[in-house]
Amino acid sequence: MFFYGIGSVLVRPQENSGLRRKYGPFVADTGIVHRETRDNPGFRPLGAKVFFDSDQNVTGVYDYYKKKYYVPGDCDWEAAKFMAKTSAFTLITFKHHLMWVHHMVSSVVVFNKVKFLPPDHPIRRLLTMFTLRASRVNILANFALIPDHSPIHRATAIPYEEYSSLLEVSARTNPLWQPFPDYVDKFENTVLGKLAEEDKFPFFTLGVDYWHVVQKFVHHWVEETGMNPMSDGPTKAFYRAVRKVTKQTAFKLPRRPTYENLVTMLTQFIWVVTGFHELVGTVVEYTRVRYSHYSHETSAGRRSLCERARRHVSR
């Protein structure tokens, strides 16, 4: 899940030297979702750190709510992993998927292409292939994410004031307008970069390969139009409108709508709404529940989980 699937967007090098020596060089941190919950029976605050060794095996889980570390063999090990996985799914769904992809990338381009680009404009014709029915989907995504008592808000059980601050932090830290190869380059001299060099982190390797495929396609499309973005009024207006929104994120588009900047922006957009969206939007493939969410709260459930953990360690 974390190195070869949806959770790869959370994996980072472990910067704490003590934790690195004890648990390994990789960590996936979902502490941002640790907020006090409403007083509802059956809910508990989420948030965890998942630690991995150099072979990508899980070595420990830190529970932000209980302020406790769990390792393989502990009686609550299975419950800790379940909580960590739930935290990851929750974070990726509201932050990476709904907020970043739908609200701050797809919605921005769909709105501004209609506002500034005529129906027969070559850039609008290009974008139309990748935004079919996107308006409706983005409206549904925003409804599911943003309002008070929205489905995602209810699922987290976080008071709406805390939930709103969580959305604001997510928006400010959105890096998805940065060209993906440049983002990957930041990890070049880290253990994560080394892992990618060994072809053991497909989020980086396949993600960059796919980005360049899209770039080649966009380059040929724009080149065939013979258009000069710097002298085309609708293109300049469209680019500047999108750039204005990126000022509120972790990466701001370059100021001038040059040919290179336009191709890069369009490439990154298509990469996000296709490849990246496919990665972070497939939660259902990972959520087959093997035992009750509440089974660890009962004495019989705890005994069953403890026995399962001991059998796992003894193998």
C-alpha positions as CSV (number, residue, x, y, z in Angstrom):
1,M,0.0,0.0,0.0
2,F,2.7,2.5,1.0
3,F,5.5,1.9,-1.4
4,Y,3.6,0.4,-4.4
5,G,0.2,2.0,-4.0
6,I,-1.9,4.9,-2.8
7,G,0.1,5.5,0.4
8,S,3.3,6.3,-1.6
9,V,2.3,9.9,-1.6
10,L,2.9,10.0,2.1
11,V,6.3,8.2,2.3
12,R,9.2,10.4,3.3
13,P,12.8,9.9,4.6
14,Q,12.9,9.6,8.4
15,E,14.7,12.8,9.6
16,N,14.8,11.9,13.3
17,S,18.1,10.1,13.8
18,G,16.8,8.3,16.9
19,L,13.7,7.0,15.3
20,R,15.7,6.2,12.1
21,R,18.1,3.9,14.1
22,K,15.2,2.2,15.9
23,Y,12.6,1.8,13.2
24,G,14.2,2.4,9.9
25,P,14.8,5.1,7.2
26,F,11.2,5.7,6.0
27,V,8.1,7.1,7.6
28,A,4.5,7.9,6.5
29,D,3.1,10.6,8.8
30,T,-0.7,11.4,9.0
31,G,-0.4,13.5,12.1
32,I,-2.2,16.4,10.4
33,V,-5.5,14.6,10.8
34,H,-5.0,14.3,14.6
35,R,-7.8,16.6,15.9
36,E,-10.1,16.3,18.8
37,T,-13.4,14.7,17.8
38,R,-16.9,15.5,18.6
39,D,-18.4,13.7,21.6
40,N,-19.8,10.8,19.5
41,P,-19.7,7.2,20.7
42,G,-17.6,5.0,18.5
43,F,-15.3,7.7,17.2
44,R,-11.7,8.3,18.2
45,P,-9.1,10.8,16.9
46,L,-7.0,9.6,14.0
47,G,-3.4,10.3,13.2
48,A,-0.4,8.0,13.1
49,K,3.2,7.6,12.0
50,V,4.1,4.4,10.2
51,F,7.7,3.3,10.2
52,F,9.5,1.2,7.6
53,D,12.9,-0.5,7.4
54,S,15.1,-0.4,4.3
55,D,13.3,-3.5,3.0
56,Q,10.0,-1.6,3.1
57,N,8.6,-3.7,6.0
58,V,6.5,-2.1,8.7
59,T,8.5,-1.8,11.9
60,G,6.3,0.3,14.1
61,V,3.3,2.6,14.4
62,Y,2.9,5.7,16.6
63,D,-0.6,6.6,17.7
64,Y,-0.9,10.4,18.1
65,Y,-4.0,10.1,20.3
66,K,-2.7,7.5,22.7
67,K,0.9,8.9,22.5
68,K,2.2,5.3,22.2
69,Y,4.4,3.3,19.9
70,Y,3.4,-0.2,18.7
71,V,5.6,-2.9,17.2
72,P,4.9,-6.3,15.7
73,G,3.9,-8.8,18.4
74,D,2.1,-6.2,20.6
75,C,-1.4,-7.2,21.5
76,D,-2.8,-4.1,19.8
77,W,-0.6,-4.3,16.8
78,E,-3.4,-5.2,14.4
79,A,-5.6,-2.5,15.8
80,A,-2.8,0.0,15.5
81,K,-2.2,-0.9,11.8
82,F,-5.9,-0.6,11.1
83,M,-6.0,2.9,12.7
84,A,-2.9,3.9,10.7
85,K,-4.4,2.7,7.5
86,T,-7.7,4.5,8.2
87,S,-5.8,7.7,9.0
88,A,-3.9,7.4,5.6
89,F,-7.1,6.8,3.7
90,T,-8.8,9.7,5.4
91,L,-5.9,12.1,4.8
92,I,-5.4,11.1,1.2
93,T,-9.1,11.3,0.4
94,F,-9.8,14.8,1.7
95,K,-6.3,16.4,1.0
96,H,-4.7,14.8,-2.0
97,H,-7.8,13.7,-3.8
98,L,-10.6,16.1,-3.2
99,M,-8.9,19.2,-2.1
100,W,-5.7,19.1,-4.3
101,V,-6.9,17.4,-7.4
102,H,-10.6,18.3,-7.7
103,H,-10.8,21.6,-5.9
104,M,-7.5,23.3,-6.6
105,V,-6.4,21.8,-10.0
106,S,-9.3,20.4,-12.0
107,S,-11.9,23.0,-11.0
108,V,-9.5,25.9,-11.6
109,V,-8.7,24.8,-15.2
110,V,-12.3,23.8,-16.1
111,F,-13.7,27.2,-14.9
112,N,-11.0,29.3,-16.6
113,K,-10.9,27.4,-19.9
114,V,-14.7,28.1,-20.3
115,K,-14.3,31.7,-19.2
116,F,-11.3,32.7,-21.3
117,L,-10.9,30.2,-24.2
118,P,-13.4,30.2,-27.1
119,P,-14.9,26.7,-27.9
120,D,-12.7,26.3,-31.1
121,H,-9.5,27.5,-29.4
122,P,-6.8,24.8,-29.7
123,I,-5.9,24.9,-26.0
124,R,-9.5,24.5,-25.0
125,R,-9.9,21.6,-27.5
126,L,-6.9,19.9,-25.9
127,L,-8.2,20.4,-22.4
128,T,-11.7,19.1,-23.3
129,M,-10.3,15.6,-23.8
130,F,-9.2,15.6,-20.2
131,T,-12.1,17.4,-18.6
132,L,-15.2,15.5,-19.8
133,R,-17.9,15.8,-17.2
134,A,-15.3,17.3,-14.8
135,S,-17.6,20.2,-13.8
136,R,-20.2,17.8,-12.4
137,V,-17.6,15.6,-10.8
138,N,-15.9,18.6,-9.2
139,I,-19.1,20.0,-7.9
140,L,-19.9,16.6,-6.2
141,A,-16.3,16.5,-4.9
142,N,-16.6,20.0,-3.4
143,F,-20.0,19.1,-1.8
144,A,-18.5,15.9,-0.3
145,L,-15.5,17.8,1.1
146,I,-16.1,21.4,2.1
147,P,-19.5,22.2,3.7
148,D,-20.4,21.7,7.3
149,H,-21.8,18.2,7.7
150,S,-20.5,17.1,4.4
151,P,-19.8,13.3,4.0
152,I,-16.1,13.7,4.6
153,H,-16.6,16.0,7.5
154,R,-19.0,13.6,9.2
155,A,-16.7,10.7,8.6
156,T,-13.9,12.4,10.5
157,A,-16.1,13.4,13.5
158,I,-13.9,16.6,13.8
159,P,-15.6,19.8,14.9
160,Y,-16.1,22.0,11.8
161,E,-13.9,24.8,13.1
162,E,-11.0,22.3,13.3
163,Y,-12.0,20.8,10.0
164,S,-12.0,24.2,8.3
165,S,-8.4,24.9,9.5
166,L,-7.4,21.5,8.2
167,L,-8.8,22.4,4.8
168,E,-6.9,25.7,4.8
169,V,-3.6,24.0,5.7
170,S,-4.2,21.5,3.0
171,A,-4.8,24.3,0.4
172,R,-1.6,26.2,1.3
173,T,0.6,23.1,1.1
174,N,-0.7,22.0,-2.3
175,P,2.4,21.3,-4.5
176,L,0.6,19.9,-7.5
177,W,1.3,22.8,-9.8
178,Q,5.0,22.1,-9.6
179,P,6.3,20.0,-12.5
180,F,6.5,16.5,-11.1
181,P,10.1,15.8,-12.2
182,D,11.2,18.9,-10.3
183,Y,9.4,17.7,-7.2
184,V,11.1,14.3,-7.5
185,D,14.5,16.0,-7.9
186,K,14.2,17.4,-4.3
187,F,14.6,13.8,-3.0
188,E,17.6,13.0,-5.3
189,N,20.2,12.8,-2.5
190,T,17.9,11.0,0.1
191,V,17.1,7.4,0.8
192,L,13.8,7.9,-1.1
193,G,15.8,9.0,-4.1
194,K,18.1,6.0,-3.8
195,L,15.0,3.7,-3.6
196,A,13.7,5.2,-6.8
197,E,17.1,4.6,-8.5
198,E,16.8,1.0,-7.5
199,D,13.4,0.9,-9.2
200,K,11.6,0.2,-5.9
201,F,9.4,3.3,-5.7
202,P,7.2,3.4,-8.8
203,F,5.4,6.6,-7.7
204,F,8.6,8.5,-8.6
205,T,10.0,6.3,-11.5
206,L,6.7,5.6,-13.4
207,G,5.3,9.0,-12.4
208,V,8.2,10.8,-14.1
209,D,8.1,8.5,-17.1
210,Y,4.4,9.2,-17.6
211,W,4.9,13.0,-17.1
212,H,7.4,13.0,-20.0
213,V,5.0,11.1,-22.2
214,V,2.3,13.7,-21.5
215,Q,4.8,16.5,-22.1
216,K,5.7,15.1,-25.6
217,F,2.1,14.9,-26.5
218,V,1.3,18.4,-25.3
219,H,4.4,19.8,-27.0
220,H,3.3,18.3,-30.4
221,W,-0.2,19.5,-30.0
222,V,0.7,23.2,-29.2
223,E,3.5,23.1,-31.9
224,E,1.0,22.0,-34.6
225,T,-1.3,24.9,-33.8
226,G,1.5,27.3,-34.7
227,M,0.3,29.5,-31.9
228,N,2.5,32.0,-30.0
229,P,1.1,32.0,-26.4
230,M,2.8,35.4,-25.7
231,S,0.7,37.1,-28.5
232,D,-2.6,35.1,-28.1
233,G,-5.0,37.1,-25.9
234,P,-7.2,34.2,-24.7
235,T,-4.2,32.0,-23.9
236,K,-2.6,34.8,-21.9
237,A,-5.8,35.5,-20.0
238,F,-6.3,31.8,-19.2
239,Y,-2.7,31.3,-18.1
240,R,-2.8,34.3,-15.8
241,A,-6.1,33.3,-14.2
242,V,-4.7,29.9,-13.4
243,R,-1.5,31.4,-12.1
244,K,-3.4,33.8,-9.8
245,V,-4.9,30.8,-8.0
246,T,-1.5,29.1,-7.6
247,K,-0.3,32.1,-5.6
248,Q,-2.3,30.5,-2.7
249,T,-0.5,27.2,-3.0
250,A,3.0,25.8,-2.3
251,F,4.1,26.4,-5.9
252,K,3.4,29.4,-8.0
253,L,3.4,29.2,-11.8
254,P,6.0,31.4,-13.6
255,R,4.7,34.9,-14.4
256,R,5.1,34.9,-18.2
257,P,3.0,32.6,-20.4
258,T,5.9,31.6,-22.7
259,Y,5.6,28.5,-24.9
260,E,7.7,26.5,-22.5
261,N,5.7,27.6,-19.4
262,L,2.4,26.9,-21.1
263,V,3.4,23.4,-22.2
264,T,4.7,22.7,-18.7
265,M,1.5,23.9,-17.1
266,L,-0.7,21.9,-19.4
267,T,1.5,18.8,-19.0
268,Q,1.3,19.1,-15.2
269,F,-2.5,19.5,-15.3
270,I,-3.1,16.5,-17.5
271,W,-0.6,14.4,-15.3
272,V,-2.5,15.4,-12.2
273,V,-6.1,14.7,-13.4
274,T,-5.1,11.4,-15.0
275,G,-2.2,9.6,-13.4
276,F,-2.1,11.2,-10.0
277,H,-5.9,11.1,-9.7
278,E,-5.8,7.4,-10.5
279,L,-3.4,6.8,-7.7
280,V,-5.0,8.8,-4.9
281,G,-8.6,8.2,-5.9
282,T,-8.7,4.4,-5.6
283,V,-9.3,4.0,-1.9
284,V,-12.0,1.4,-2.4
285,E,-9.4,-1.1,-3.7
286,Y,-7.8,-1.1,-0.3
287,T,-10.7,-1.0,2.1
288,R,-11.8,-4.7,2.3
289,V,-12.4,-5.0,6.1
290,R,-11.1,-8.4,7.5
291,Y,-12.6,-7.9,11.0
292,S,-14.9,-5.5,12.7
293,H,-13.8,-1.9,13.3
294,Y,-14.7,-2.4,16.9
295,S,-13.5,-5.9,17.5
296,H,-10.4,-4.8,19.4
297,E,-12.6,-3.0,21.9
298,T,-14.1,-6.3,23.3
299,S,-12.2,-8.7,25.5
300,A,-12.8,-11.5,23.0
301,G,-11.7,-9.3,20.1
302,R,-8.5,-8.3,22.0
303,R,-7.6,-12.0,22.7
304,S,-8.2,-12.9,19.0
305,L,-6.0,-10.0,17.8
306,C,-3.2,-10.8,20.4
307,E,-3.2,-14.4,19.3
308,R,-3.0,-13.4,15.6
309,A,-0.1,-11.0,16.3
310,R,1.8,-13.7,18.2
311,R,1.3,-16.2,15.4
312,H,2.5,-13.7,12.9
313,V,5.7,-13.0,14.8
314,S,6.4,-16.6,15.5
315,R,6.3,-17.5,11.8
